[in-house]
């Protein structure tokens, strides 16, 4: 499965992933693995969002505020995530050793 509907880790992506997984994940073990990993992604995304909010609040009123408000290029976190997705699409999923 390759998602091409926009940015990953969004509500739209999550809905797509669930729709794709429903018919494919019929075995109880496969379903349990998907659910476990999906829950981990949701928890990690929520934790990242909370951290982003805290960083934004600190950056809004600190000695580093002028530097934090300076215009920048593309978000490096998004760029790194996109590069990781592209690499995985080219090479396939990692294999357990």
N, C-alpha and C positions, 0 to 999 in steps of 0.2 A: 504494500500500500504506500502510495506517495501522495501527500497532501499538496494540492496546488491552489487552494482557495484563499490564499492570503498568508498572513503571519501566523506562525504556530503559537501554541500555548495561549489561545484566546478562547472565548466562549464558542465562537463559530467553529474553531478547530476541534474543540472538545466534543461538540455535537456531531461533527463529521466522524470523528474517531469512534464514538459510540455506535453510530449507524453502521460503519464499516465492520466493526468487531462483532456485532450481534450475530450475523449469519455465519461468520467464520469461527467463532469461539464456542463450539458446541460441547466440547469435552469439559468435564468438571475441573480437571487440572489446568487446562489451558485458560478457562474462564477465571479461575482463582488467581492464576499468575497475572493475567491482564488486570483484574480488579486491584490486586496488591500493588502492581507497578503504577497503575493509574492514580490510586490514592496517594502514592509517594510523590508523583508529579504535582498533584493538586496541593499537597501540603507544602512542597518546596516552592511552588509558585506563590502561595499565600505568604510564606515566610519572606520571600524576595520582595513582594509588594509592601509588606510591613516595614522591612528594612529600607526600601526606597523612600517610603513616607518619612521615616525618622531622619534619613540623610537629608531629604529636602527641607525638613523643618530646621535642622541644624545649619544647613547651608544658607537659609534665609536670614539668619541673624547671628553671624559669627564674624571673626576676623577674616574668614575666607570667602565671605559673601561676594565681594567684587569678582573674585576668581571663579566662583561657582556660577555666576550669572553671565560670564563671558560667553559669547556665541562659540559653538563648537561644531564640528562636522557630524557625521552619522554617529549615533550612539554606539560606543564600542561593544557594549554588552549584546546589543541586537546584531551587530556585525559578526561577533564571535559565534553567536548562536546560529546565524545563517550559514557561516562557513562550516560549522560542525554538521549541520543538516546536509549541506551539499556534499561534504566528504562522505557521510554515511550513505547517501544516495549513490555515490560513485563506487564505493567499496563494499557496501552491504553491511549488515549488522555485525557487531563484534562477536567473535566466537569464544566460547568458554574454553579455557585450557585445562 
